[in-house]
Amino acid sequence: MVQAIKRIMELNQLQRSFLEYTAALFREGFLDSQFSQLYQLQDESNPEFVVEVVSLFFEDSERLINDLSRALDQTIVDFRKIDAHVHQLKGSSSSIGAQRVKNSCVSFRNFCEAQNIEECSKCLQQVKQEYLLIKNKLEALFQLEKQIVAAGGAINMVEWML
C-alpha cells in the first residue's frame, strides 16, 4: 500500500514537472501553438507520432545547417541557394512549432535578400544556437514523457495546452 502511494506521488510529480516545463517552453518563446496542434494528432494508434516528427525535424535541420555552412564558405556565395535552404528550415521549424528557430530564419532571409555575407554568417550562428537549444529542450521533454509512461501514467493533453 505504501509503495503504491509512493508511486502515485512520484507519477504526480513527474506530470507536474512535464506541465511546468512545457509551459516554460511556450512562455519563453521556444514553442508556439503549432507544437500543441502536433500533439493533438498523436493518439493510441501512434503514441510516438510527435517524437517521430520532431526527430525528422532534427535530422532535416542538421542537414540544412550543414548545407548553409558550406554554402556560406564558398568563394562565390550563391544567395539564392542559401535563401532556399533557410526557407526550407523556416518551414520545418514552423511545422513543429519551433518558434525561435523560425524567427531566426526570418532575419536570415532578409540578409540573404540584401546579399549581406557578414550578417548571413551571424544569422547562421543564431540559427545554430536556437536549433541546439530547442533540440536539447525537446529531448528533455520527451525524456520526461517517457518517465511518465514508464511509471504507468499518461500526458493529459487538455491540462498542458491551457
Secondary structure, DSSP 8 states (H G I E B T S, - for coil): -HHHHHHHHHHHHHHHHHHHHHHHHHHTTSB-HHHHHHHHT-BTTBTTHHHHHHHHHHHHHHHHHHHHHHHHTSSS--HHHHHHHHHHHHHHHHHHTBHHHHHHHHHHHHHHHTT-HHHHHHHHHHHHHHHHHHHHHHHHHHHHHHHHHHTT----HHHHH-
